[in-house]
Amino acid sequence: MQKHRLWKRDFTIMVCGQVISLFGNAVLRFALSLYVLDSTGSAAAFGSILAVSLIPTLILSPVGGLLADRFNRQRIMVALDFVTALLLALFLLALCWNEGVAIVAVLMILLSVIQACYQPAVQASIPMLAEESDWPKANGIVIQVNAMAHLLGPILGGMLYGLLGFQTIVALSAGCFFLSAVMELFLHIPFTRPERTAGMFRTAAGDLLAAGRFLKTKPALVELLLVFAGLNLTLSAMLTIGLPFAVRISLGLGDRLYGFAQAAPAIGTILGGILAGSVCRSVRFRRSHLLLLASAAALLPMAITLTNVLEWRVSYLALLLSVAVCLCFTTIFNVVAQTYLQRQTPPQLLGRVASFVTVLCMCASPVGQAAYGLLFEKFRPSAAWIVLFTCAIGIALGLFTRHILQRVEE
């Protein structure tokens, strides 16, 4: 009975809605990239559009957190999925008159705005739809769904793009968001509307200040947020840049093996999400820093492969195993830490705290990726030392986390 307690009606509806909308979104974004490349022949054009489209998510995520705490989260999810479906339908109509790249840029910016308001509502809903003992498993399932969408979405998008064409994929994605919205109509998320004693802007400012005052009373939570940012700045960014470098430059392997290698991070993340519930039950929270130490140690085989002392097949397999194991441990730690944040945060502040995590991670990732891009370019012959340097940072983060956990309540 305990085993199936999590999969109640409302949690199941939310997860199914997430599966449909996330896969629709992943397929759509992959198709948009191919469309821009086919239209312009320039990867830089799509890269510029993608970079600009991330700005609204970065700026508006706190607004999304405010909305998630101030308004009914179920209605936010339903409304935004319906709006996304309508937006894609209008985009299809606009393509009849204008097939330029500018309209794709407008679409991606609008999708980014919607995502900034949508994700905090989802993250803040998890503790409302599961019992506290099941929060680690629930968080792990949401992470698995995201990882599966990132892994299989481009594969499915590539197949459908060649078979059905761009406009058909947009129509199918619109259908996915519409179906997700219809399912969410039957979703019930407990919600108590907070009182509003001032105007809209003054209330919003007060809500942000309330979240800031809460975090000020919980220094351990702020330090955990910094650990999240540090992981994205270093370990995550290094793998994003270092994995393609290791496969294509260091080992000199072709497109097919490179494609298989790209699945390793997603597989590690999915495995971590699956194991997170069991680990949270068997490992005390104060010992969860060991997960970060294990993820740092898992980078050592990757450093060895970059020395080119092993036969290429052995190096390739060791590289994939290193990346997958590293991200498995990192994902489990993220679930453990996220569950602790949820337990320590009052329900009326969950959306704002979740948006702070999003903003910190989004700020850290591009900075880290740019830095590691320069490092791998400048120190190409000594790339193994870059990985070892990241391993050392991971160990430092683990020890810093241990210092944090010594002061927290179980």
BELTA-V174674 format. One record per residue. N is the residue number from 0. RES is the residue in one letter. PSI is psi as a letter, one per 40 degrees, with the letter a starting at -180 (* if undefined). OMEGA is omega in radians with two decimals (none if undefined). Layout:
n = (N:N)
res = (RES:RES)
psi = (PSI:PSI)
omega = (OMEGA:OMEGA)
//
This chain:
n = (0:1:2:3:4:5:6:7:8:9:10:11:12:13:14:15:16:17:18:19:20:21:22:23:24:25:26:27:28:29:30:31:32:33:34:35:36:37:38:39:40:41:42:43:44:45:46:47:48:49:50:51:52:53:54:55:56:57:58:59:60:61:62:63:64:65:66:67:68:69:70:71:72:73:74:75:76:77:78:79:80:81:82:83:84:85:86:87:88:89:90:91:92:93:94:95:96:97:98:99:100:101:102:103:104:105:106:107:108:109:110:111:112:113:114:115:116:117:118:119:120:121:122:123:124:125:126:127:128:129:130:131:132:133:134:135:136:137:138:139:140:141:142:143:144:145:146:147:148:149:150:151:152:153:154:155:156:157:158:159:160:161:162:163:164:165:166:167:168:169:170:171:172:173:174:175:176:177:178:179:180:181:182:183:184:185:186:187:188:189:190:191:192:193:194:195:196:197:198:199:200:201:202:203:204:205:206:207:208:209:210:211:212:213:214:215:216:217:218:219:220:221:222:223:224:225:226:227:228:229:230:231:232:233:234:235:236:237:238:239:240:241:242:243:244:245:246:247:248:249:250:251:252:253:254:255:256:257:258:259:260:261:262:263:264:265:266:267:268:269:270:271:272:273:274:275:276:277:278:279:280:281:282:283:284:285:286:287:288:289:290:291:292:293:294:295:296:297:298:299:300:301:302:303:304:305:306:307:308:309:310:311:312:313:314:315:316:317:318:319:320:321:322:323:324:325:326:327:328:329:330:331:332:333:334:335:336:337:338:339:340:341:342:343:344:345:346:347:348:349:350:351:352:353:354:355:356:357:358:359:360:361:362:363:364:365:366:367:368:369:370:371:372:373:374:375:376:377:378:379:380:381:382:383:384:385:386:387:388:389:390:391:392:393:394:395:396:397:398:399:400:401:402:403:404:405:406:407:408:409)
res = (M:Q:K:H:R:L:W:K:R:D:F:T:I:M:V:C:G:Q:V:I:S:L:F:G:N:A:V:L:R:F:A:L:S:L:Y:V:L:D:S:T:G:S:A:A:A:F:G:S:I:L:A:V:S:L:I:P:T:L:I:L:S:P:V:G:G:L:L:A:D:R:F:N:R:Q:R:I:M:V:A:L:D:F:V:T:A:L:L:L:A:L:F:L:L:A:L:C:W:N:E:G:V:A:I:V:A:V:L:M:I:L:L:S:V:I:Q:A:C:Y:Q:P:A:V:Q:A:S:I:P:M:L:A:E:E:S:D:W:P:K:A:N:G:I:V:I:Q:V:N:A:M:A:H:L:L:G:P:I:L:G:G:M:L:Y:G:L:L:G:F:Q:T:I:V:A:L:S:A:G:C:F:F:L:S:A:V:M:E:L:F:L:H:I:P:F:T:R:P:E:R:T:A:G:M:F:R:T:A:A:G:D:L:L:A:A:G:R:F:L:K:T:K:P:A:L:V:E:L:L:L:V:F:A:G:L:N:L:T:L:S:A:M:L:T:I:G:L:P:F:A:V:R:I:S:L:G:L:G:D:R:L:Y:G:F:A:Q:A:A:P:A:I:G:T:I:L:G:G:I:L:A:G:S:V:C:R:S:V:R:F:R:R:S:H:L:L:L:L:A:S:A:A:A:L:L:P:M:A:I:T:L:T:N:V:L:E:W:R:V:S:Y:L:A:L:L:L:S:V:A:V:C:L:C:F:T:T:I:F:N:V:V:A:Q:T:Y:L:Q:R:Q:T:P:P:Q:L:L:G:R:V:A:S:F:V:T:V:L:C:M:C:A:S:P:V:G:Q:A:A:Y:G:L:L:F:E:K:F:R:P:S:A:A:W:I:V:L:F:T:C:A:I:G:I:A:L:G:L:F:T:R:H:I:L:Q:R:V:E:E)
psi = (d:d:d:e:d:d:g:i:d:d:d:d:d:d:d:d:d:d:d:d:d:d:d:d:d:d:d:d:d:d:d:d:d:d:d:d:d:d:d:d:e:h:d:d:d:d:d:d:d:d:d:d:e:e:d:d:d:d:d:e:d:d:d:d:d:d:d:d:d:d:i:h:d:d:d:d:d:d:d:d:d:d:d:d:d:d:d:d:d:d:d:d:d:d:d:d:d:h:f:i:d:d:d:d:d:d:d:d:d:d:d:d:d:d:d:d:d:d:d:d:d:d:d:e:d:d:d:e:e:i:i:d:e:e:d:d:d:d:d:d:d:d:d:d:d:d:d:d:d:d:d:d:d:d:d:d:d:d:d:d:d:d:d:d:i:d:d:d:d:d:d:d:d:d:d:d:d:d:d:d:d:d:d:e:d:e:h:h:h:h:h:h:h:i:i:h:e:a:i:d:d:d:d:d:d:d:d:d:d:d:d:d:d:d:d:d:e:g:d:d:d:d:d:d:d:d:d:d:d:d:d:d:d:c:d:d:d:d:d:d:d:d:d:d:d:d:d:d:d:d:e:f:i:a:d:d:d:d:d:d:d:e:e:d:d:d:d:d:d:d:d:d:d:d:e:d:d:d:d:d:d:e:h:i:d:e:e:e:d:d:d:d:d:d:d:d:d:e:e:d:d:d:d:d:d:e:e:f:e:i:i:d:d:d:d:d:d:d:d:d:d:d:d:d:d:d:d:d:d:d:d:d:d:d:d:d:d:d:d:d:d:d:d:e:h:i:d:e:e:d:d:d:d:d:d:d:d:d:d:d:d:d:d:d:d:d:d:d:d:d:d:d:d:d:d:d:d:d:f:d:e:f:d:d:d:d:d:d:d:d:d:d:d:d:d:d:d:d:d:d:d:d:d:d:d:e:e:i:i:*)
omega = (3.12:-3.03:-3.04:-3.05:-3.07:-2.99:3.02:-3.00:-3.02:3.11:3.12:3.12:-3.12:-3.13:3.12:3.08:3.09:3.12:-3.09:-3.06:-3.13:3.09:3.07:3.14:-3.13:3.11:-3.13:-3.10:3.09:3.13:3.10:3.12:3.11:3.14:3.13:3.13:3.12:-3.08:-3.04:-3.04:-3.05:3.04:3.13:3.14:3.13:3.11:3.12:3.13:-3.13:-3.13:-3.14:-3.09:3.12:-3.08:3.12:3.12:-3.13:-3.07:-2.97:3.12:3.05:3.07:3.08:3.09:3.09:3.14:-3.11:-3.14:-3.03:-3.06:3.14:-3.04:3.11:-3.14:3.08:-3.12:3.13:-3.08:-3.08:3.06:3.07:3.13:3.12:3.10:3.11:3.13:3.13:3.07:3.10:3.10:3.09:3.10:-3.13:3.12:3.12:-3.12:-3.06:-3.14:-3.12:-3.12:-3.09:-3.12:3.06:3.12:3.11:3.13:-3.08:3.09:3.12:3.08:3.12:3.09:3.14:-3.13:3.14:-3.14:-3.03:-3.01:3.09:3.11:3.12:-3.09:-3.14:-3.11:-3.05:3.13:3.14:-3.02:-3.14:3.05:-3.00:3.14:-3.12:-3.11:3.12:3.14:3.13:3.10:3.11:3.14:3.12:3.09:3.11:-3.14:3.10:-3.12:3.12:3.12:3.12:-3.13:-3.00:-3.12:3.11:3.11:3.12:3.12:3.12:3.12:-3.09:-3.14:3.13:-3.08:-2.96:-3.11:-3.01:-3.05:3.11:3.10:3.10:3.13:3.12:3.11:3.08:3.10:3.11:-3.13:3.11:3.13:3.11:3.13:3.13:3.10:-3.09:3.03:-3.12:-3.12:3.07:3.09:-3.14:-3.08:3.02:-3.08:3.10:3.13:3.09:-3.05:-3.12:3.12:-3.02:-3.05:3.11:3.10:3.12:3.12:3.11:3.12:3.12:3.11:3.11:3.10:3.10:3.11:3.12:-3.13:3.12:3.11:-3.11:-3.09:3.13:3.10:3.12:3.13:3.07:3.06:3.10:3.07:3.06:-3.13:3.13:3.10:3.12:-3.13:-3.02:-2.99:-3.12:-3.14:3.13:3.14:3.12:-3.13:-3.01:-3.13:3.07:3.12:-3.09:-3.07:-3.00:-3.04:-3.06:-3.13:3.10:-3.08:-3.03:-3.05:-3.07:3.13:3.07:3.10:3.09:-3.12:-3.13:3.12:-3.06:3.12:-3.13:3.13:3.10:3.13:3.12:3.13:3.10:3.09:3.12:-3.06:-2.98:-3.11:-3.13:-3.13:-3.13:3.13:-3.02:-3.11:3.10:-3.09:-3.10:3.10:-3.08:3.05:3.11:3.10:3.10:3.09:3.11:3.12:3.09:3.13:-3.12:3.12:-3.07:3.08:3.10:3.10:-3.14:-3.13:-3.11:3.05:3.12:3.11:-3.12:3.02:-2.93:3.13:3.10:3.13:-3.11:3.14:3.12:3.13:-3.13:3.13:-3.14:-3.12:-3.10:-3.12:3.12:-3.11:3.05:3.13:3.14:3.13:3.12:3.10:3.13:3.12:3.14:-3.11:3.12:3.10:3.10:3.09:-3.14:-3.13:-3.10:-3.06:3.07:-3.10:-3.10:3.13:-3.03:-3.11:-3.12:3.12:3.09:3.14:3.07:3.09:-3.14:-3.10:3.14:-3.12:-3.13:3.09:-3.05:-3.02:-3.11:3.10:3.12:-3.14:3.10:-3.13:-3.14:3.05:3.11:-3.13:-3.13:3.11:-3.05:-3.08:-3.08:-3.12:-3.09:-3.05:3.13:-3.14:3.08:3.12:3.11:3.07:3.10:3.08:3.12:3.10:3.11:3.09:3.11:3.09:3.10:3.13:3.07:3.10:3.07:3.11:3.12:-3.01:3.10:-3.06:-3.07:3.07:3.10:none)
//
